[in-house]
Amino acid sequence: MLKRVLIANRGEIARRIARTCRRLGIEYVAVYSEADRFAAHLDGAVEQVEIGGAAAADSYLNIEAVVEAALRTDCDAVHPGYGFLSENPRLAEAVAQAGLVFVGPGAETIAAMGDKARARTLMSQAGVPVLPGSSQATDSVAVLAEEAERIGFPVILKPVAGGGGKGMAVVADASALPEAVEQAVRIGRSAFGDGRLLVERYVARPRHIEVQVFGDSHGNVVHLHERECSLQRRHQKIVEEAPAAGLAAGVREALLATAVRGAEAIGYVNAGTFEFILDGEDFYFLEVNTRLQVEHPVTEEVTGVDLVEWQLRVAGGEPLPLVQPQITVSGHAVEARVYAEDPEAGFRPASGSAAAVRWPGGVRVEAAFDDTPEGPQAGAHGTATVPPFYDPMIAKLVAHGTNRDAALRQLTGAIEQTSLAGLTTNLGFLAGLLAEPEVLAGRLDTHLVDDLVAGSAHRGCTRLAVACAAAMDVPVPDSPWTGSIGAFGRADLDPDAPLGRIVVRGDDREWQGRLAGASADLARVTVDGQTLRVRTRGRGHLFHGTVDDIPWTGLRTADGYDITVGGYRKALTLPSFAEDGARGSDGAVRIDMPGTVVAVPGAAGDPVQAGDVLVVVESMKLENRVLAPFAGVPDIRCAVGDVVAAGQVLALMKTPTAEGVK
C-alpha cells in the first residue's frame, strides 16, 4: 500500500481523493495556487505546498512544480485527479523518472489514447467499431475540407489532443468549414498545446454511453458496467446516471465486452473509461479517458466499489480486488453537476463567493466547500469562493435509489434543498431539466438539453424575487414599507387591503410589490396582480424561506437585493441605484468577467456591423465572444494575450458619419 500521496488537483476532486486516503490510512499532501490559499481541499493534509500563481498555467499545470512538491514532501506517489494534468503523458513520465508512482496508466497509454487519431487506429485494429473519419490529424483547412467531402456533411471537428468536448464543432456544409477550423485550431492550441484536428461523420441525435474499465499490472481487466452521459450542453456532461436507461440487453452486453476487449488490446492499467456514441442499436468508439471520470460516483453507488481505493491499490502493485462475476449492479444512481454559471446568459461562467451555503441531506455530496450557514470565515480554510481561473464546477449531487424513478425524485429534492446564497448557479436549470417529460421517460440524446434550454428557465422568477425582497423588509422599522403606512400585521387591519409598496428594478424594468398582509414570518405580497405567500427567516443581511412553497434565499446589498428563487438568481436594485438602460450606448464595450484575450478577429480601422465579434476572451475554460453593440468602427483597447478584468473597456465604438468617423 502507498504511504504518502501528493494530490495534484483542487476543489471537490481533491477532497474526494483525500477522503479515501484518510480511510485507508494513507497520508496526503495538498497543493494550491495563490488563488486557493484558503481553499477547503487543504484541510487534513500533512503538508500544504503552494505551487504558483492563480492562473492554472502557473500552478496546477506546472509539471515541474508538482513533481518538486512531491519530492520535497517525501511522497511516494502522485494522484492527478481529473482535468489539469491528469491526461498529460509528460506528467506521468516525469513522475516515473523521479522515482515516484503515478496513480493512473503509464505515459505510453496516456499518449496513445490522448492522440485521437492513434486511438482510432488502435481501437479499429482491436475490433472496436469506429465512425467514418480521418485517420490523420491536421490543422490544414484544405486537407480537412477534402476529408469532409469524402465523409459527407455534416461532420464534426475534434481537437486531436482534446477532452470534455472543448473545441469540438459541428459543420453543416463546406462554406462554414474554414471559420470553424480556425476557431477549433485556436482552442486546441490554447487548451491542449496542439491545434491539429480530426474530422468524423456527425451523428445527429446519438446517446452517449461510457463503460468504466479497470486493469492491473498482473494482466487482469474488468468492467464496472456502463453509465449514461447523454444530458449535455455544448458537449459538456451535466447529468449522468448508471445504469443506462432502457438499454437493450444485447447492446449492453456487446458494449461491455467491446470495452474490455479494447482495454486488453492496449494492456490497460488502472482506471479508464471507454466512451461510445449509440445510434439506434449501433455503437461507435468515441475516445478513452485515461483517468478517473467526474461521474465516477454513480458507478460507485450502484456497484459498491470505491474507485479511488482501487486506483491506489493498483498503483501500489496489488491485483484488482474483485473478478468480473463479483461486480454487480444494485439500484440506480443519478448525478447532477452544480456549476457557478448563468443558464440565462448562455451558461456563462459566474465566479464569486457564497455568503452562505446549505448542501442537502439524504444524498451524496461531492463539493469544493462545506456548509457555511453563518457565512465563510475570512482567513480560514473552507471559504466558499469560486475563482475565475478554473473550471466553474463546484459540486456534484448524487442520488441512489431502488430504481430510476426513485433516484430522480431524490435528486430533484436534493437540488431544491441546496442553497448557495450570493452565487449564480445552474441549480434552477437542473431542477427544470429533471422535470422534463423526455428526461423522466429516459428518452435521452446528446442534443436534448440544447433543445430544452430556451424554454427551461423558471418563468416568473423575477416576480417571485420581488415578493421575497419585499418580505425581507417587512420587520425592519426603517424599511421602505414604513412611514405613513403604519405598523405591520395588525389584527384590526383588513387582510386584503394593501399596506404599502416597494419599488425595485430588475430585468430592465421597474417592479412594484404591494404588501397585502404580514405576520411574524409570513407576508402576502402582490406583484403584477398576483398575490404570493412569502415565508421569511433570517437576520442582518441574509434571509431565506419559501415563496409559494418554492425555496429562496436573499441578501441585502449596497444598492438593493440579491435574491435566489428555485435556484435562479436575480439582482434587484432600488430606484435611486437603478441603471438607465444606456449601458454601452456611449460606445464603450466591456467584458462582464475576467479572462485572457485569445483573439481579435478584425483588422484595425475596419468597420463592423452590430453583433460582429470584436474580441474573444477565454474565462473559466470557455470562450466568450464580445460583440459590437451597433455598427461602426471599433477602437480596440486590448491585444491577444492580455489579461482583462471584469468591467474593463475592451473597445470603443465610433459611429460612421458622412464626414467620416466620430
C-alpha positions, 0 to 999 in steps of 0.5 A: 500500500502507498504511504504518502500521496501528493494530490495534484488537483483542487476543489471537490476532486481533491477532497474526494481523493483525500477522503479515501486516503484518510480511510485507508490510512494513507497520508496526503499532501495538498497543493494550491495556487495563490488563488486557493490559499484558503481553499477547503481541499487543504484541510487534513493534509500533512503538508500544504505546498503552494505551487504558483500563481492563480492562473492554472498555467502557473500552478496546477499545470506546472509539471515541474512544480508538482513533481518538486512538491512531491519530492520535497514532501517525501511522497511516494506517489502522485494522484492527478485527479481529473482535468489539469494534468491528469491526461498529460503523458509528460506528467506521468513520465516525469513522475516515473523518472523521479522515482515516484508512482503515478496513480493512473496508466503509464505515459505510453497509454496516456499518449496513445489514447490522448492522440485521437487519431492513434486511438482510432487506429488502435481501437479499429485494429482491436475490433472496436467499431469506429465512425467514418473519419480521418485517420490523420490529424491536421490543422490544414483547412484544405486537407480537412475540407477534402476529408469532409467531402469524402465523409459527407456533411455534416461532420464534426471537428475534434481537437486531436489532443482534446477532452470534455468536448472543448473545441469540438464543432459541428459543420453543416456544409463546406462554406462554414468549414474554414471559420470553424477550423480556425476557431477549433485550431485556436482552442486546441492550441490554447487548451491542449498545446496542439491545434491539429484536428480530426474530422468524423461523420456527425451523428445527429441525435446519438446517446452517449454511453461510457463503460468504466474499465479497470486493469492491473499490472498482473494482466487482469481487466474488468468492467464496472458496467456502463453509465449514461452521459447523454444530458449535455450542453455544448458537449459538456456532461451535466447529468449522468446516471448508471445504469443506462436507461432502457438499454437493450440487453444485447447492446449492453452486453456487446458494449461491455465486452467491446470495452474490455476487449479494447482495454486488453488490446492496449494492456490497460492499467488502472482506471479508464473509461471507454466512451461510445456514441449509440445510434439506434442499436449501433455503437461507435468508439468515441475516445478513452479517458485515461483517468478517473471520470467526474461521474465516477460516483454513480458507478460507485453507488450502484456497484459498491466499489470505491474507485479511488481505493482501487486506483491506489491499490493498483498503483501500489502493485496489488491485483484488482480486488474483485473478478468480473462475476463479483461486480454487480449492479444494485439500484440506480444512481443519478448525478447532477453537476452544480456549476457557478454559471448563468443558464440565462446568459448562455451558461456563462461562467459566474465566479464569486463567493457564497455568503452562505451555503446549505448542501442537502441531506439524504444524498451524496455530496461531492463539493469544493466547500462545506456548509457555511450557514453563518457565512465563510470565515475570512482567513480560514480554510473552507471559504466558499469562493469560486475563482475565475481561473478554473473550471466553474464546477463546484459540486456534484449531487448524487442520488441512489435509489431502488430504481430510476424513478426513485433516484430522480425524485431524490435528486430533484429534492436534493437540488431544491434543498441546496442553497448557495446564497450570493452565487449564480448557479445552474441549480434552477436549470437542473431542477427544470431539466429533471422535470422534463417529460423526455428526461423522466421517460429516459428518452435521452440524446446528446442534443436534448438539453440544447433543445430544452434550454430556451424554454427551461428557465423558471418563468416568473422568477423575477416576480417571485424575487420581488415578493421575497425582497419585499418580505425581507423588509417587512420587520425592519422599522426603517424599511421602505414599507414604513412611514405613513403606512403604519405598523405591520400585521395588525389584527384590526387591519383588513387582510386584503387591503394593501399596506404599502409598496416597494419599488425595485428594478430588475430585468430592465424594468421597474417592479412594484410589490404591494404588501397585502398582509404580514405576520411574524414570518409570513407576508402576502405580497402582490406583484403584477396582480398576483398575490404570493405567500412569502415565508421569511427567516433570517437576520442582518443581511441574509434571509431565506424561506419559501415563496409559494412553497418554492425555496429562496434565499436573499441578501441585502446589498449596497444598492438593493437585493440579491435574491435566489428563487428555485435556484435562479438568481436575480439582482434587484436594485432600488430606484435611486441605484437603478441603471438607465438602460444606456449601458454601452450606448456611449460606445464603450464595450466591456467584458462582464468577467475576467479572462485572457484575450485569445483573439481579435478577429478584425483588422484595425480601422475596419468597420463592423456591423452590430453583433460582429465579434470584436474580441474573444476572451477565454474565462473559466475554460470557455470562450466568450465572444464580445460583440459590437453593440451597433455598427461602426468602427471599433477602437480596440483597447486590448491585444491577444494575450492580455489579461482583462478584468471584469468591467474593463473597456475592451473597445470603443465604438465610433459611429460612421458619419458622412464626414467620416468617423466620430 
